[in-house]
Amino acid sequence: MKTVRAALLAAAFALPAAFAQAPAAPDRGSPAAIDAIRQAAKDDRRGLVEKNMQLTDAEAKKFRPVYDTYANELEAIAKRQNRAVLDYVNQESSITDANAQRLAGELLATDADEMKLRKRTYEKLRALLNARKAARFVQIENKLRTLQRYDVASQVPLVR
């Protein structure tokens, strides 16, 4: 069971989960629509984000290098989060107070690093695009990460 849960967690952090606007789905919140979004993000996250930002060709050329830098930095943060969660899963039944404190501290630090990264990226995009499109980036990324966090949270039991 721990191996399956660990594999699911690793996949959830390695896969940039997605939740932008579902393409032509009758109900964007339906399980089928959300699964389609997860698959679309797995196949081409940048493309999914770019499409939902409704960028012109000129804007897309400016957006891509900024987004690629963001995605690489986010992946490093996600790996740190993944390690902390997997450490917990591996120690689940015998976690000590010291380890619980260490793991919670690491997760809080990665959350803060992620918010700083998103803010830096927003500021870069605001300088390149209009404020509405830069704000749209923040909204899309919040949805992406919320879905990803849900996938992980649904698999991790609470600390005992």
C-alpha positions in Angstrom: 0.0 0.0 0.0 2.8 2.4 0.9 4.5 1.7 -2.5 1.3 2.4 -4.4 0.7 5.6 -2.4 4.3 6.7 -2.9 4.1 6.1 -6.6 0.9 8.1 -6.8 2.5 10.9 -4.9 5.6 10.9 -7.0 3.5 11.0 -10.1 1.4 13.8 -8.8 4.4 16.0 -8.0 6.3 15.0 -11.1 3.2 15.6 -13.3 2.3 19.3 -13.4 -1.4 18.8 -12.8 -3.7 21.1 -14.7 -6.9 22.9 -14.1 -7.5 25.7 -16.6 -10.6 26.0 -18.8 -11.7 22.7 -20.1 -11.8 22.6 -23.8 -15.5 22.4 -25.0 -16.6 20.3 -22.0 -20.2 20.9 -20.9 -19.3 21.0 -17.2 -15.8 22.2 -16.4 -16.0 20.7 -12.9 -17.1 17.3 -14.0 -14.8 14.4 -13.2 -14.5 13.7 -17.0 -13.5 17.3 -17.7 -11.0 17.4 -14.9 -9.5 14.1 -16.1 -9.2 15.6 -19.6 -7.4 18.6 -18.1 -5.0 16.4 -16.2 -4.2 14.6 -19.4 -3.8 17.8 -21.4 -1.4 19.1 -18.8 0.6 15.9 -18.8 0.8 16.1 -22.6 1.7 19.8 -22.9 1.3 22.0 -19.8 2.9 25.1 -21.4 0.6 24.7 -24.4 -2.5 24.3 -22.1 -1.5 27.4 -20.1 -0.6 29.4 -23.3 -4.0 28.5 -24.9 -5.9 29.5 -21.8 -4.0 32.8 -21.6 -5.3 33.7 -25.1 -2.0 35.1 -26.2 -1.3 36.6 -29.6 1.6 35.1 -31.5 3.8 38.0 -30.5 2.8 37.7 -26.8 3.4 33.9 -27.0 7.0 34.5 -28.1 7.6 36.7 -25.1 5.7 34.4 -22.8 7.5 31.1 -23.6 10.9 31.8 -22.2 9.5 33.3 -19.0 7.1 30.4 -18.6 9.9 27.8 -19.2 12.0 29.4 -16.5 9.0 29.3 -14.2 8.3 25.7 -15.0 11.9 24.6 -14.3 12.0 26.4 -11.0 8.6 25.1 -10.0 9.8 21.6 -10.8 12.7 22.0 -8.4 10.3 23.2 -5.7 7.9 20.3 -6.4 10.8 17.8 -6.1 11.4 19.2 -2.6 7.8 18.9 -1.7 7.7 15.4 -3.1 10.7 14.3 -1.0 9.0 15.7 2.2 5.8 13.9 1.5 7.5 10.6 0.6 9.6 10.9 3.8 6.3 11.2 5.7 4.7 8.3 3.8 7.7 6.1 4.5 7.7 6.9 8.2 3.9 7.2 8.5 3.3 4.7 11.4 6.5 5.7 13.3 7.0 9.4 12.6 8.7 11.2 15.5 7.9 14.7 16.7 11.2 15.9 15.4 10.6 14.4 11.9 7.1 15.8 11.8 8.4 19.2 12.7 11.2 18.9 10.0 8.7 17.8 7.3 6.1 20.4 8.1 8.9 23.1 8.1 10.0 21.9 4.6 6.5 21.9 3.2 5.9 25.4 4.6 9.2 26.6 3.1 8.4 25.1 -0.3 5.0 26.8 -0.2 6.6 30.1 0.5 9.2 29.5 -2.3 6.4 28.7 -4.7 4.5 31.9 -3.9 7.7 33.9 -4.3 8.3 32.3 -7.7 4.8 32.9 -8.9 5.0 36.6 -7.8 8.4 37.0 -9.6 6.9 35.4 -12.7 3.8 37.6 -12.5 5.9 40.7 -12.3 8.0 39.6 -15.4 4.8 38.9 -17.3 3.2 42.1 -16.3 6.2 43.9 -17.8 5.8 42.0 -21.1 2.0 41.6 -21.4 -0.9 43.6 -20.2 -1.9 43.4 -16.5 -5.0 41.3 -17.3 -3.0 38.6 -19.0 -0.4 38.5 -16.3 -3.3 38.2 -13.7 -4.7 35.4 -15.9 -1.4 33.6 -15.6 -1.7 33.7 -11.8 -5.3 32.4 -11.9 -4.4 29.5 -14.2 -1.4 28.5 -12.2 -3.4 28.6 -9.0 -5.9 26.2 -10.6 -3.1 24.0 -11.8 -1.5 23.8 -8.4 -4.8 23.4 -6.6 -5.6 20.3 -8.6 -2.2 18.9 -8.1 -2.3 19.5 -4.4 -5.8 17.9 -4.2 -4.4 14.8 -5.9 -1.6 14.6 -3.4 -3.7 15.4 -0.3 -6.3 12.8 -1.2 -3.5 10.1 -1.0 -1.7 11.2 2.2 -3.1 10.3 5.6 -2.9 12.8 8.4 0.0 12.6 10.9 -0.9 10.3 13.8 
